[in-house]
């Protein structure tokens, strides 16, 4: 798993939220289907069912979005894929 530094700068408040996000694909078992697990600093984590109808990039976005919703982190996410194949998401700057 790769740690990804995410910085969020709020235009109306003076603070920076730094989050390291890691992702792990969990294979299907006899009892559960395949899943994606998103981790962040401080023990924050969430697991979603792997959305088979989506692309890998969309699936990882959905996991990152679920983590943000669970912990009420602000701002919309933007992201993509690095040359090494890692998925990267960060908070979009809002003006």
Secondary structure in CASP SS format (residue, H / E / C, confidence):
PFRMAT SS
TARGET T0000
AUTHOR 0000-0000-0000
METHOD secondary structure of the structure
MODEL  1
X C 1.00
X C 1.00
X C 1.00
X E 1.00
X E 1.00
X E 1.00
X E 1.00
X E 1.00
X E 1.00
X C 1.00
X C 1.00
X C 1.00
X C 1.00
X C 1.00
X C 1.00
X E 1.00
X E 1.00
X E 1.00
X E 1.00
X E 1.00
X E 1.00
X E 1.00
X E 1.00
X E 1.00
X E 1.00
X E 1.00
X C 1.00
X C 1.00
X C 1.00
X C 1.00
X C 1.00
X C 1.00
X C 1.00
X C 1.00
X E 1.00
X E 1.00
X E 1.00
X E 1.00
X E 1.00
X E 1.00
X H 1.00
X H 1.00
X H 1.00
X C 1.00
X E 1.00
X E 1.00
X E 1.00
X E 1.00
X E 1.00
X C 1.00
X C 1.00
X C 1.00
X C 1.00
X C 1.00
X C 1.00
X H 1.00
X H 1.00
X H 1.00
X H 1.00
X H 1.00
X H 1.00
X H 1.00
X H 1.00
X H 1.00
X H 1.00
X H 1.00
X H 1.00
X H 1.00
X H 1.00
X H 1.00
X C 1.00
X C 1.00
X C 1.00
X C 1.00
X C 1.00
X C 1.00
X E 1.00
X E 1.00
X E 1.00
X E 1.00
X E 1.00
X C 1.00
X C 1.00
X C 1.00
X C 1.00
X C 1.00
X E 1.00
X E 1.00
X E 1.00
X E 1.00
X E 1.00
X C 1.00
X C 1.00
X C 1.00
X C 1.00
END
